[in-house]
Structures are given as C-alpha cells and as structure tokens.
Amino acid sequence: MTAPTAVNPSANPSRPASADAVPPGGAPVGAGRVFSLFLFLGALIGLAASAVLTFDKLRILENPSYIPSCNINPVISCGSVMRTEQAEVFGFPNPLIGLAAFGALAAVGAGLLAGAAYRRWFWLGLQAGTLLGVVFVHWLIDQALYEIGALCPYCMVVWATVVLLFWYTTLHNLRTGVIPAGPRMRVVVREAARYHWALPVLWAAVIALLILNRFWSYWSTLL
C-alpha cells in the first residue's frame, strides 16, 4: 500500500511530465484537467471575493456610515481599508480590477476544461498578467500592514488566490516549455513541481508572521 501524494495543479497529463516538453513548431499548448480546474475554481473564488468587496464599496459610497459585515475588530476591518486612497489606486475601486481579471481567468479556465489550447504568446500574456497581479498584491499587503493598519478578510482571499494562480501558471509554463529552461533549470523545475506545495505554504507562513508581529499589541490583549 503506497502513501498518497499531493496533487500538482500544474501537471499536464496531455504532455510529458518533464520540464523539457517544448511545444513543437509553436503549436498551441493545452493544459491538464487538474490545472485547468484549479485555474477555473481559483478565478471563481477571486471573482466572488471581488464581487463582495465591490458591493460593500458601493454601499459605503452611498452611505458613508455603512458598516461592512467583515468589520470584526480594530484590526480586521474592511471599512477601514475601503475608505483609504490605496483602495482606489487608479481612480476607481480596486475590486473592479478583480472583477475584470478574475472573470477573464475563469473564461480561460473554462476553455481549457473544454479542451482548448492556446499559443505561446497567450500563455506568456497570462504569465505577465499574473506577475503584475502578484506585484500589486504585495504592494497592497505592505500598505495594509504598515500604512493603513487594518486587514480585510476578502482582500486576503484575493491575495492568496493571486499568489497561487501566479505560482501554478509559472510551473505550467516552465513544464510545457512556454518559458524556455536550460538543462540545470529543468532539474530545478522538476524539483519545484515535485514539492509544488512548499512555496505557497512558506508564503502563507511569512505573511502570517508579519501580521502577527505587526498587530501583536492587539493580539496580546486577547490572550
């Protein structure tokens, strides 16, 4: 009887499992069912969180005294975050970006589940989009912790979703050859794919420690 192994969302059963599965002659690249389903469901989770944030933001604009349901305590307070300049970086509510981006990702995931395959430029565009999302998310994390001094649970759901989508999209692109990798890099990719869960767990642990440290003066009063 063998021990169960973790499922890797970046795995692509339709192609060799190695990192040197380069698409021949620029042929369209598909994705395995696990990654396709992960992309679709992850996008739906991000879309749902963005929709709730958008609804609460609109309610605040209509009624400045409105208190969102996720206002739990002085630290976990969506309203405190939504009323800041950082919540409208580009002149409109940030959740609208989530509605558009996650909606598009859900469509891509649905297409992959239906058997669609996309050319290399499309996958590189998806890689760039998720990379920009990760950069933006970490800027928002910095602002929430050290400038605003409050956390929004739905925002944290979006943070985690974006990081996971970026990570597994990167693994998929490396494994299928969309992002070229030399011999040494292929070894690294194979090991990263084998322990694909390690980086997300490490990221979550670091963010948790930063939150614990930043708001320790409040958490300590609950002990």
MDAnalysis code that builds the backbone (N, CA, C; Angstrom):
import MDAnalysis as mda
import numpy as np

u = mda.Universe.empty(669, n_residues=223, atom_resindex=np.repeat(np.arange(223), 3), trajectory=True)
u.add_TopologyAttr("name", ["N", "CA", "C"] * 223)
u.add_TopologyAttr("resid", np.arange(1, 224))
u.add_TopologyAttr("resname", ["MET", "THR", "ALA", "PRO", "THR", "ALA", "VAL", "ASN", "PRO", "SER", "ALA", "ASN", "PRO", "SER", "ARG", "PRO", "ALA", "SER", "ALA", "ASP", "ALA", "VAL", "PRO", "PRO", "GLY", "GLY", "ALA", "PRO", "VAL", "GLY", "ALA", "GLY", "ARG", "VAL", "PHE", "SER", "LEU", "PHE", "LEU", "PHE", "LEU", "GLY", "ALA", "LEU", "ILE", "GLY", "LEU", "ALA", "ALA", "SER", "ALA", "VAL", "LEU", "THR", "PHE", "ASP", "LYS", "LEU", "ARG", "ILE", "LEU", "GLU", "ASN", "PRO", "SER", "TYR", "ILE", "PRO", "SER", "CYS", "ASN", "ILE", "ASN", "PRO", "VAL", "ILE", "SER", "CYS", "GLY", "SER", "VAL", "MET", "ARG", "THR", "GLU", "GLN", "ALA", "GLU", "VAL", "PHE", "GLY", "PHE", "PRO", "ASN", "PRO", "LEU", "ILE", "GLY", "LEU", "ALA", "ALA", "PHE", "GLY", "ALA", "LEU", "ALA", "ALA", "VAL", "GLY", "ALA", "GLY", "LEU", "LEU", "ALA", "GLY", "ALA", "ALA", "TYR", "ARG", "ARG", "TRP", "PHE", "TRP", "LEU", "GLY", "LEU", "GLN", "ALA", "GLY", "THR", "LEU", "LEU", "GLY", "VAL", "VAL", "PHE", "VAL", "HIS", "TRP", "LEU", "ILE", "ASP", "GLN", "ALA", "LEU", "TYR", "GLU", "ILE", "GLY", "ALA", "LEU", "CYS", "PRO", "TYR", "CYS", "MET", "VAL", "VAL", "TRP", "ALA", "THR", "VAL", "VAL", "LEU", "LEU", "PHE", "TRP", "TYR", "THR", "THR", "LEU", "HIS", "ASN", "LEU", "ARG", "THR", "GLY", "VAL", "ILE", "PRO", "ALA", "GLY", "PRO", "ARG", "MET", "ARG", "VAL", "VAL", "VAL", "ARG", "GLU", "ALA", "ALA", "ARG", "TYR", "HIS", "TRP", "ALA", "LEU", "PRO", "VAL", "LEU", "TRP", "ALA", "ALA", "VAL", "ILE", "ALA", "LEU", "LEU", "ILE", "LEU", "ASN", "ARG", "PHE", "TRP", "SER", "TYR", "TRP", "SER", "THR", "LEU", "LEU"])
u.atoms.positions = np.array([
    [0.858, -1.200, 0.000],
    [0.000, 0.000, 0.000],
    [0.884, 1.236, 0.000],
    [0.737, 2.088, -0.995],
    [1.588, 3.258, -1.125],
    [0.947, 4.470, -0.485],
    [1.806, 5.416, -0.055],
    [1.305, 6.633, 0.581],
    [0.742, 7.558, -0.472],
    [-0.340, 8.296, -0.171],
    [-0.916, 9.216, -1.140],
    [0.020, 10.373, -1.413],
    [0.010, 10.881, -2.623],
    [0.846, 12.011, -2.999],
    [-0.012, 13.226, -3.268],
    [0.598, 14.408, -3.058],
    [-0.143, 15.656, -3.266],
    [-0.392, 15.865, -4.749],
    [-1.554, 16.385, -5.071],
    [-1.902, 16.655, -6.459],
    [-1.270, 17.975, -6.889],
    [-0.614, 17.990, -8.014],
    [0.043, 19.180, -8.535],
    [-0.840, 19.819, -9.594],
    [-1.410, 21.001, -9.327],
    [-2.284, 21.636, -10.303],
    [-1.602, 21.969, -11.613],
    [-0.271, 22.077, -11.597],
    [0.429, 22.431, -12.834],
    [0.694, 21.232, -13.720],
    [0.395, 20.036, -13.221],
    [0.650, 18.839, -14.023],
    [-0.210, 18.837, -15.276],
    [0.342, 18.339, -16.370],
    [-0.360, 18.323, -17.646],
    [-0.336, 16.907, -18.211],
    [-1.380, 16.107, -17.941],
    [-1.389, 14.726, -18.398],
    [-1.299, 14.578, -19.908],
    [-1.639, 15.615, -20.643],
    [-1.628, 15.507, -22.100],
    [-0.223, 15.661, -22.674],
    [0.763, 15.967, -21.802],
    [2.128, 16.152, -22.251],
    [3.069, 15.396, -21.316],
    [4.333, 15.195, -21.728],
    [5.284, 14.554, -20.839],
    [5.416, 15.332, -19.541],
    [5.690, 14.638, -18.441],
    [5.768, 15.282, -17.128],
    [7.040, 16.067, -16.938],
    [8.032, 15.911, -17.803],
    [9.289, 16.607, -17.630],
    [9.173, 18.058, -18.046],
    [10.200, 18.840, -17.612],
    [10.172, 20.271, -17.900],
    [10.572, 20.587, -19.325],
    [11.059, 19.595, -20.080],
    [11.511, 19.882, -21.444],
    [10.460, 19.495, -22.472],
    [9.202, 19.537, -22.081],
    [8.124, 19.236, -23.029],
    [7.823, 20.477, -23.852],
    [8.737, 20.819, -24.750],
    [8.611, 22.033, -25.543],
    [7.607, 21.834, -26.664],
    [6.636, 22.744, -26.806],
    [5.660, 22.608, -27.891],
    [6.342, 22.724, -29.239],
    [6.197, 21.742, -30.119],
    [6.901, 21.743, -31.405],
    [6.350, 22.790, -32.357],
    [7.271, 23.544, -32.949],
    [6.895, 24.464, -34.013],
    [5.861, 25.500, -33.627],
    [5.868, 25.908, -32.386],
    [4.916, 26.926, -31.948],
    [3.492, 26.430, -31.896],
    [3.315, 25.110, -31.732],
    [1.968, 24.543, -31.661],
    [1.251, 25.038, -30.416],
    [-0.081, 25.138, -30.477],
    [-0.844, 25.572, -29.298],
    [-0.610, 24.635, -28.117],
    [-0.616, 25.192, -26.926],
    [-0.363, 24.439, -25.708],
    [-1.643, 24.364, -24.886],
    [-2.031, 23.160, -24.539],
    [-3.191, 22.974, -23.682],
    [-2.775, 22.840, -22.230],
    [-3.624, 22.251, -21.430],
    [-3.316, 22.057, -20.016],
    [-4.046, 20.828, -19.520],
    [-3.481, 20.220, -18.481],
    [-4.125, 19.077, -17.865],
    [-5.402, 19.474, -17.154],
    [-6.222, 18.495, -16.847],
    [-7.513, 18.764, -16.217],
    [-7.354, 19.390, -14.833],
    [-6.350, 18.934, -14.081],
    [-6.170, 19.446, -12.717],
    [-5.845, 20.938, -12.740],
    [-4.869, 21.337, -13.569],
    [-4.514, 22.752, -13.651],
    [-5.669, 23.574, -14.202],
    [-6.351, 23.058, -15.210],
    [-7.485, 23.782, -15.796],
    [-8.578, 24.010, -14.760],
    [-8.880, 22.963, -13.984],
    [-9.901, 23.085, -12.951],
    [-9.450, 24.039, -11.855],
    [-8.174, 23.968, -11.502],
    [-7.625, 24.875, -10.491],
    [-7.736, 26.326, -10.947],
    [-7.379, 26.585, -12.203],
    [-7.453, 27.933, -12.738],
    [-8.896, 28.440, -12.730],
    [-9.823, 27.581, -13.120],
    [-11.233, 27.960, -13.171],
    [-11.789, 28.228, -11.781],
    [-11.577, 27.309, -10.848],
    [-12.123, 27.475, -9.499],
    [-11.437, 28.608, -8.751],
    [-10.108, 28.743, -8.937],
    [-9.392, 29.849, -8.300],
    [-9.916, 31.194, -8.768],
    [-10.176, 31.296, -10.063],
    [-10.721, 32.540, -10.610],
    [-12.114, 32.819, -10.056],
    [-12.931, 31.773, -9.894],
    [-14.275, 31.967, -9.334],
    [-14.211, 32.443, -7.889],
    [-13.261, 31.905, -7.112],
    [-13.100, 32.350, -5.722],
    [-12.690, 33.813, -5.684],
    [-11.712, 34.191, -6.516],
    [-11.292, 35.586, -6.582],
    [-12.408, 36.490, -7.058],
    [-13.199, 35.987, -8.016],
    [-14.323, 36.768, -8.537],
    [-15.374, 37.011, -7.457],
    [-15.659, 35.969, -6.662],
    [-16.646, 36.104, -5.593],
    [-16.177, 37.116, -4.545],
    [-14.903, 37.030, -4.150],
    [-14.367, 37.978, -3.166],
    [-14.402, 39.402, -3.709],
    [-14.059, 39.569, -4.981],
    [-14.083, 40.905, -5.602],
    [-15.503, 41.448, -5.677],
    [-16.474, 40.568, -5.936],
    [-17.869, 40.997, -6.015],
    [-18.359, 41.500, -4.658],
    [-18.001, 40.795, -3.587],
    [-18.403, 41.227, -2.241],
    [-17.762, 42.569, -1.910],
    [-16.483, 42.719, -2.230],
    [-15.784, 43.974, -1.975],
    [-16.396, 45.124, -2.777],
    [-16.750, 44.853, -4.015],
    [-17.371, 45.882, -4.853],
    [-18.720, 46.309, -4.271],
    [-19.519, 45.341, -3.849],
    [-20.821, 45.633, -3.252],
    [-20.665, 46.508, -2.010],
    [-19.741, 46.123, -1.124],
    [-19.547, 46.895, 0.109],
    [-19.012, 48.288, -0.197],
    [-18.135, 48.395, -1.191],
    [-17.594, 49.704, -1.561],
    [-18.705, 50.610, -2.078],
    [-19.594, 50.081, -2.891],
    [-20.713, 50.869, -3.410],
    [-21.637, 51.311, -2.277],
    [-21.851, 50.430, -1.306],
    [-22.690, 50.784, -0.168],
    [-22.067, 51.902, 0.655],
    [-20.752, 51.877, 0.787],
    [-20.053, 52.933, 1.521],
    [-20.150, 54.262, 0.774],
    [-20.045, 54.205, -0.549],
    [-20.168, 55.430, -1.342],
    [-21.574, 56.022, -1.222],
    [-22.571, 55.154, -1.132],
    [-23.951, 55.623, -0.970],
    [-24.218, 56.130, 0.439],
    [-23.647, 55.442, 1.403],
    [-23.883, 55.782, 2.805],
    [-22.567, 55.677, 3.568],
    [-21.876, 56.795, 3.800],
    [-20.572, 56.769, 4.471],
    [-20.596, 56.104, 5.846],
    [-21.750, 56.004, 6.479],
    [-21.832, 55.383, 7.805],
    [-22.070, 53.868, 7.726],
    [-22.160, 53.325, 6.507],
    [-22.394, 51.892, 6.338],
    [-21.237, 51.096, 6.918],
    [-21.542, 50.037, 7.641],
    [-20.528, 49.183, 8.261],
    [-20.548, 47.813, 7.574],
    [-19.506, 47.449, 6.851],
    [-19.461, 46.146, 6.183],
    [-19.533, 45.006, 7.191],
    [-20.022, 43.869, 6.732],
    [-20.171, 42.710, 7.615],
    [-18.839, 42.171, 8.108],
    [-17.747, 42.466, 7.397],
    [-16.442, 41.951, 7.796],
    [-15.689, 42.905, 8.714],
    [-16.379, 43.900, 9.248],
    [-15.803, 44.724, 10.317],
    [-15.955, 43.945, 11.619],
    [-14.886, 43.288, 12.043],
    [-14.957, 42.398, 13.201],
    [-14.334, 43.010, 14.444],
    [-13.193, 43.649, 14.258],
    [-12.496, 44.284, 15.383],
    [-11.598, 45.392, 14.829],
    [-10.831, 46.083, 15.659],
    [-9.994, 47.177, 15.151],
    [-8.971, 46.758, 14.101],
    [-8.560, 45.501, 14.110],
    [-7.571, 45.019, 13.142],
    [-8.239, 44.479, 11.891],
    [-9.204, 43.578, 12.055],
    [-9.931, 43.013, 10.915],
    [-11.125, 43.910, 10.626],
    [-10.909, 44.850, 9.720],
    [-11.906, 45.893, 9.474],
    [-11.882, 46.291, 8.004],
    [-12.802, 45.747, 7.231],
    [-12.876, 46.063, 5.796],
    [-13.155, 47.544, 5.564],
    [-14.036, 48.116, 6.393],
    [-14.406, 49.513, 6.211],
    [-13.218, 50.436, 6.310],
    [-12.307, 50.154, 7.242],
    [-11.110, 50.990, 7.396],
    [-10.247, 50.952, 6.154],
    [-10.186, 49.789, 5.508],
    [-9.379, 49.640, 4.293],
    [-10.060, 50.310, 3.103],
    [-11.360, 50.123, 2.981],
    [-12.091, 50.628, 1.815],
    [-12.152, 52.150, 1.752],
    [-11.954, 52.806, 2.870],
    [-12.049, 54.271, 2.910],
    [-10.709, 54.960, 2.671],
    [-9.699, 54.209, 2.304],
    [-8.360, 54.777, 2.097],
    [-8.096, 55.068, 0.624],
    [-7.067, 55.871, 0.365],
    [-6.667, 56.156, -1.007],
    [-6.147, 54.903, -1.700],
    [-5.529, 54.016, -0.930],
    [-4.978, 52.793, -1.510],
    [-6.059, 51.895, -2.092],
    [-7.298, 52.065, -1.652],
    [-8.404, 51.251, -2.154],
    [-8.878, 51.710, -3.524],
    [-8.327, 52.849, -3.994],
    [-8.676, 53.384, -5.316],
    [-7.409, 53.870, -5.999],
    [-6.462, 52.971, -6.199],
    [-5.147, 53.339, -6.711],
    [-5.227, 54.012, -8.075],
    [-6.113, 53.531, -8.937],
    [-6.198, 54.042, -10.305],
    [-7.398, 54.969, -10.508],
    [-7.957, 55.459, -9.416],
    [-9.070, 56.398, -9.510],
    [-10.431, 55.735, -9.455],
    [-10.477, 54.425, -9.341],
    [-11.738, 53.688, -9.194],
    [-11.478, 52.536, -8.217],
    [-12.503, 51.966, -7.615],
    [-12.310, 50.915, -6.612],
    [-11.485, 49.738, -7.137],
    [-10.489, 49.336, -6.371],
    [-9.630, 48.217, -6.761],
    [-10.397, 46.937, -7.092],
    [-11.505, 46.620, -6.383],
    [-12.217, 45.376, -6.684],
    [-12.718, 45.276, -8.115],
    [-12.888, 46.419, -8.787],
    [-13.317, 46.366, -10.185],
    [-12.246, 45.706, -11.055],
    [-10.979, 45.885, -10.666],
    [-9.898, 45.202, -11.372],
    [-10.058, 43.697, -11.201],
    [-10.383, 43.299, -9.963],
    [-10.583, 41.883, -9.690],
    [-11.729, 41.296, -10.488],
    [-12.817, 42.042, -10.601],
    [-13.959, 41.551, -11.375],
    [-13.562, 41.266, -12.819],
    [-12.816, 42.184, -13.408],
    [-12.400, 42.014, -14.804],
    [-11.359, 40.904, -14.947],
    [-10.330, 40.929, -14.097],
    [-9.231, 39.974, -14.223],
    [-9.676, 38.548, -13.906],
    [-10.383, 38.373, -12.800],
    [-10.820, 37.026, -12.436],
    [-11.891, 36.505, -13.386],
    [-12.710, 37.402, -13.911],
    [-13.696, 36.986, -14.901],
    [-13.024, 36.439, -16.148],
    [-11.962, 37.124, -16.585],
    [-11.217, 36.660, -17.757],
    [-10.536, 35.327, -17.478],
    [-9.956, 35.183, -16.282],
    [-9.286, 33.933, -15.929],
    [-10.271, 32.767, -15.854],
    [-11.463, 33.039, -15.348],
    [-12.487, 31.991, -15.292],
    [-12.834, 31.520, -16.706],
    [-12.909, 32.455, -17.636],
    [-13.196, 32.094, -19.025],
    [-12.064, 31.252, -19.612],
    [-10.822, 31.620, -19.304],
    [-9.679, 30.839, -19.786],
    [-9.717, 29.424, -19.207],
    [-9.976, 29.338, -17.885],
    [-10.057, 28.028, -17.251],
    [-11.159, 27.167, -17.842],
    [-12.311, 27.776, -18.104],
    [-13.425, 27.035, -18.704],
    [-13.046, 26.539, -20.098],
    [-12.345, 27.375, -20.859],
    [-11.907, 26.969, -22.188],
    [-10.944, 25.795, -22.132],
    [-10.010, 25.837, -21.180],
    [-9.056, 24.736, -21.034],
    [-9.764, 23.447, -20.633],
    [-10.745, 23.559, -19.747],
    [-11.514, 22.374, -19.347],
    [-12.249, 21.770, -20.546],
    [-12.633, 22.622, -21.483],
    [-13.343, 22.154, -22.675],
    [-12.394, 21.625, -23.748],
    [-11.086, 21.695, -23.466],
    [-10.117, 21.149, -24.415],
    [-9.399, 22.183, -25.258],
    [-9.555, 23.451, -24.931],
    [-8.898, 24.500, -25.715],
    [-7.387, 24.461, -25.510],
    [-6.660, 24.937, -26.505],
    [-5.203, 25.085, -26.425],
    [-4.862, 26.470, -26.955],
    [-3.845, 27.086, -26.354],
    [-3.506, 28.457, -26.712],
    [-2.048, 28.547, -27.148],
    [-1.774, 29.525, -27.993],
    [-0.418, 29.694, -28.490],
    [0.474, 30.297, -27.415],
    [1.774, 30.227, -27.671],
    [2.763, 30.632, -26.665],
    [2.566, 32.075, -26.224],
    [2.239, 32.968, -27.148],
    [2.079, 34.375, -26.776],
    [0.949, 34.554, -25.770],
    [-0.076, 33.714, -25.882],
    [-1.196, 33.804, -24.940],
    [-0.737, 33.410, -23.537],
    [0.006, 32.300, -23.440],
    [0.497, 31.849, -22.140],
    [1.479, 32.855, -21.542],
    [2.293, 33.473, -22.398],
    [3.213, 34.498, -21.898],
    [2.443, 35.726, -21.405],
    [1.342, 36.041, -22.094],
    [0.496, 37.138, -21.631],
    [-0.137, 36.835, -20.288],
    [-0.578, 35.575, -20.123],
    [-1.141, 35.155, -18.842],
    [-0.081, 35.202, -17.754],
    [1.137, 34.811, -18.107],
    [2.246, 34.874, -17.147],
    [2.496, 36.313, -16.716],
    [2.537, 37.227, -17.673],
    [2.767, 38.638, -17.355],
    [1.632, 39.200, -16.500],
    [0.401, 38.821, -16.822],
    [-0.742, 39.316, -16.054],
    [-0.719, 38.850, -14.614],
    [-0.404, 37.564, -14.407],
    [-0.346, 37.064, -13.027],
    [0.839, 37.659, -12.277],
    [1.931, 37.923, -12.987],
    [3.082, 38.559, -12.353],
    [2.728, 39.969, -11.881],
    [2.073, 40.738, -12.745],
    [1.640, 42.083, -12.352],
    [0.687, 42.000, -11.155],
    [-0.188, 40.990, -11.171],
    [-1.109, 40.813, -10.056],
    [-0.381, 40.551, -8.756],
    [0.660, 39.714, -8.794],
    [1.441, 39.409, -7.590],
    [2.153, 40.655, -7.067],
    [2.731, 41.431, -7.972],
    [3.410, 42.668, -7.553],
    [2.412, 43.618, -6.890],
    [1.248, 43.793, -7.502],
    [0.224, 44.688, -6.955],
    [-0.272, 44.195, -5.601],
    [-0.472, 42.897, -5.488],
    [-0.954, 42.313, -4.241],
    [0.040, 42.552, -3.105],
    [1.334, 42.393, -3.385],
    [2.312, 42.590, -2.318],
    [2.466, 44.053, -1.941],
    [2.229, 44.941, -2.884],
    [2.182, 46.367, -2.527],
    [0.988, 46.623, -1.603],
    [-0.155, 46.025, -1.919],
    [-1.336, 46.182, -1.078],
    [-1.112, 45.597, 0.321],
    [-0.400, 44.460, 0.391],
    [-0.092, 43.861, 1.690],
    [0.749, 44.831, 2.517],
    [1.758, 45.403, 1.898],
    [2.609, 46.382, 2.590],
    [1.794, 47.567, 3.082],
    [0.907, 48.066, 2.236],
    [0.092, 49.220, 2.622],
    [-0.865, 48.862, 3.759],
    [-1.480, 47.689, 3.677],
    [-2.428, 47.272, 4.721],
    [-1.736, 47.122, 6.066],
    [-0.541, 46.564, 6.066],
    [0.160, 46.310, 7.317],
    [0.792, 47.555, 7.913],
    [1.444, 48.357, 7.075],
    [2.302, 49.411, 7.613],
    [1.829, 50.839, 7.356],
    [0.804, 51.014, 6.547],
    [0.260, 52.350, 6.317],
    [-1.177, 52.455, 6.835],
    [-2.027, 51.526, 6.430],
    [-3.441, 51.568, 6.834],
    [-3.609, 51.026, 8.252],
    [-2.921, 49.952, 8.555],
    [-3.018, 49.358, 9.885],
    [-4.305, 48.595, 10.121],
    [-4.812, 47.965, 9.073],
    [-6.035, 47.168, 9.190],
    [-6.038, 46.112, 8.097],
    [-6.812, 45.055, 8.322],
    [-6.881, 43.949, 7.369],
    [-8.315, 43.721, 6.918],
    [-8.449, 43.307, 5.666],
    [-9.753, 42.995, 5.094],
    [-9.749, 41.510, 4.719],
    [-10.607, 40.687, 5.334],
    [-10.611, 39.244, 5.054],
    [-10.787, 38.913, 3.578],
    [-11.697, 39.624, 2.904],
    [-11.917, 39.337, 1.483],
    [-10.703, 39.726, 0.651],
    [-10.016, 40.779, 1.074],
    [-8.782, 41.164, 0.385],
    [-7.725, 40.072, 0.542],
    [-7.659, 39.473, 1.731],
    [-6.683, 38.419, 1.973],
    [-6.989, 37.183, 1.128],
    [-8.270, 36.928, 0.879],
    [-8.642, 35.827, -0.021],
    [-8.099, 36.113, -1.423],
    [-8.226, 37.350, -1.857],
    [-7.707, 37.737, -3.177],
    [-6.187, 37.610, -3.196],
    [-5.516, 38.059, -2.129],
    [-4.059, 37.932, -2.063],
    [-3.637, 36.490, -2.307],
    [-4.207, 35.584, -1.524],
    [-3.823, 34.168, -1.616],
    [-4.141, 33.593, -2.995],
    [-5.288, 33.958, -3.542],
    [-5.692, 33.439, -4.854],
    [-4.729, 33.877, -5.944],
    [-4.340, 35.149, -5.922],
    [-3.423, 35.674, -6.946],
    [-2.068, 34.985, -6.854],
    [-1.556, 34.818, -5.641],
    [-0.253, 34.167, -5.463],
    [-0.288, 32.732, -5.987],
    [-1.342, 31.989, -5.661],
    [-1.451, 30.608, -6.122],
    [-1.585, 30.533, -7.641],
    [-2.383, 31.419, -8.216],
    [-2.548, 31.420, -9.671],
    [-1.231, 31.734, -10.371],
    [-0.478, 32.682, -9.829],
    [0.828, 33.016, -10.406],
    [1.783, 31.833, -10.313],
    [1.849, 31.199, -9.157],
    [2.792, 30.108, -8.939],
    [2.514, 28.927, -9.869],
    [1.268, 28.504, -9.932],
    [0.971, 27.317, -10.736],
    [0.958, 27.621, -12.234],
    [0.674, 28.872, -12.600],
    [0.820, 29.252, -14.008],
    [2.289, 29.219, -14.408],
    [3.158, 29.690, -13.519],
    [4.596, 29.662, -13.783],
    [5.095, 28.233, -13.935],
    [4.684, 27.346, -13.022],
    [5.089, 25.944, -13.129],
    [4.597, 25.324, -14.441],
    [3.350, 25.616, -14.797],
    [2.799, 25.081, -16.051],
    [3.624, 25.557, -17.240],
    [3.950, 26.839, -17.284],
    [4.685, 27.385, -18.421],
    [6.111, 26.855, -18.492],
    [6.724, 26.589, -17.350],
    [8.065, 26.018, -17.340],
    [8.042, 24.552, -17.755],
    [7.068, 23.814, -17.270],
    [6.984, 22.385, -17.563],
    [6.661, 22.118, -19.034],
    [5.874, 22.985, -19.637],
    [5.475, 22.770, -21.028],
    [6.411, 23.437, -22.025],
    [7.428, 24.163, -21.538],
    [8.383, 24.802, -22.433],
    [7.944, 26.156, -22.947],
    [6.821, 26.661, -22.476],
    [6.409, 28.011, -22.870],
    [7.475, 29.012, -22.434],
    [8.001, 28.817, -21.222],
    [9.160, 29.564, -20.742],
    [10.363, 28.641, -20.898],
    [11.312, 28.962, -21.800],
    [12.444, 28.067, -22.038],
    [13.277, 27.870, -20.772],
    [13.782, 26.664, -20.583],
    [14.623, 26.348, -19.431],
    [15.804, 25.508, -19.883],
    [17.006, 25.887, -19.452],
    [18.197, 25.113, -19.767],
    [18.244, 23.831, -18.947],
    [19.229, 22.976, -19.208],
    [19.324, 21.676, -18.512],
    [19.313, 21.798, -16.991],
    [20.091, 22.735, -16.442],
    [20.144, 22.886, -14.992],
    [18.820, 23.405, -14.451],
    [18.244, 24.326, -15.190],
    [16.966, 24.884, -14.746],
    [15.879, 23.825, -14.767],
    [15.970, 22.894, -15.712],
    [14.963, 21.839, -15.792],
    [14.960, 20.974, -14.542],
    [16.147, 20.752, -13.989],
    [16.246, 19.982, -12.747],
    [15.543, 20.727, -11.620],
    [15.776, 22.040, -11.562],
    [15.129, 22.866, -10.536],
    [13.613, 22.835, -10.712],
    [13.173, 22.922, -11.956],
    [11.734, 22.909, -12.242],
    [11.111, 21.592, -11.815],
    [11.797, 20.492, -12.119],
    [11.263, 19.180, -11.729],
    [11.113, 19.070, -10.214],
    [12.102, 19.573, -9.480],
    [12.023, 19.527, -8.021],
    [10.940, 20.468, -7.500],
    [10.822, 21.646, -8.126],
    [9.787, 22.594, -7.715],
    [8.400, 22.011, -7.958],
    [8.243, 21.297, -9.078],
    [6.954, 20.673, -9.380],
    [6.665, 19.528, -8.410],
    [7.718, 18.835, -8.012],
    [7.545, 17.717, -7.079],
    [7.071, 18.211, -5.712],
    [7.655, 19.336, -5.273],
    [7.271, 19.919, -3.986],
    [6.539, 21.243, -4.222],
    [5.561, 21.185, -5.096],
    [4.867, 22.403, -5.535],
    [4.146, 23.119, -4.402],
    [3.794, 22.391, -3.347],
    [3.063, 22.962, -2.225],
    [3.963, 23.781, -1.292],
    [5.290, 23.595, -1.385],
    [6.203, 24.182, -0.404],
    [6.209, 25.710, -0.453],
    [6.293, 26.278, -1.653],
    [6.370, 27.735, -1.746],
    [5.089, 28.419, -1.262],
    [3.887, 27.971, -1.669],
    [2.673, 28.596, -1.125],
    [2.576, 28.500, 0.399],
    [2.989, 27.357, 0.960],
    [2.959, 27.210, 2.421],
    [3.937, 28.172, 3.073],
    [5.142, 28.301, 2.497],
    [6.130, 29.229, 3.031],
    [5.624, 30.662, 2.943],
    [5.025, 31.017, 1.811],
    [4.485, 32.364, 1.640],
    [3.419, 32.656, 2.697],
    [2.496, 31.725, 2.895],
    [1.432, 31.912, 3.876],
    [2.009, 32.060, 5.281],
    [3.052, 31.288, 5.591],
    [3.672, 31.369, 6.911],
    [4.333, 32.720, 7.134],
    [5.016, 33.225, 6.106],
    [5.679, 34.529, 6.223],
    [4.650, 35.634, 6.420],
    [3.569, 35.618, 5.635],
    [2.529, 36.642, 5.772],
    [1.872, 36.558, 7.144],
    [1.630, 35.336, 7.611],
    [1.032, 35.167, 8.944],
    [1.931, 35.733, 10.031],
    [3.238, 35.505, 9.909],
    [4.182, 36.034, 10.898],
    [4.243, 37.556, 10.852],
    [4.193, 38.121, 9.649],
    [4.187, 39.585, 9.513],
    [2.937, 40.182, 10.161],
    [1.795, 39.531, 9.955],
    [0.548, 40.013, 10.555],
    [0.608, 39.885, 12.073],
    [1.115, 38.763, 12.545],
    [1.219, 38.542, 13.990],
    [2.124, 39.584, 14.630],
    [3.252, 39.843, 13.981],
    [4.203, 40.817, 14.516],
    [3.647, 42.241, 14.457],
    [3.015, 42.599, 13.336],
    [2.523, 43.977, 13.158],
    [1.436, 44.321, 14.165],
    [0.564, 43.383, 14.446],
    [-0.568, 43.670, 15.327],
    [-0.462, 42.951, 16.675],
    [0.773, 42.637, 17.080],
    [0.956, 41.898, 18.325],
    [0.388, 42.646, 19.536],
    [0.485, 43.967, 19.515],
    [-0.046, 44.742, 20.646],
    [-1.537, 44.506, 20.836],
    [-2.260, 44.241, 19.735],
    [-3.695, 43.938, 19.852],
    [-3.912, 42.474, 20.161],
    [-3.202, 41.577, 19.422],
    [-3.415, 40.136, 19.661],
    [-3.110, 39.776, 21.106],
    [-2.085, 40.418, 21.701],
    [-1.680, 40.069, 23.063],
    [-2.778, 40.390, 24.078],
    [-3.639, 41.347, 23.740],
    [-4.723, 41.688, 24.684],
    [-5.813, 40.623, 24.694],
    [-5.812, 39.736, 23.675],
    [-6.817, 38.685, 23.602],
    [-6.405, 37.418, 24.331],
    [-5.113, 37.370, 24.723],
    [-4.610, 36.175, 25.394],
    [-5.054, 36.117, 26.852],
])
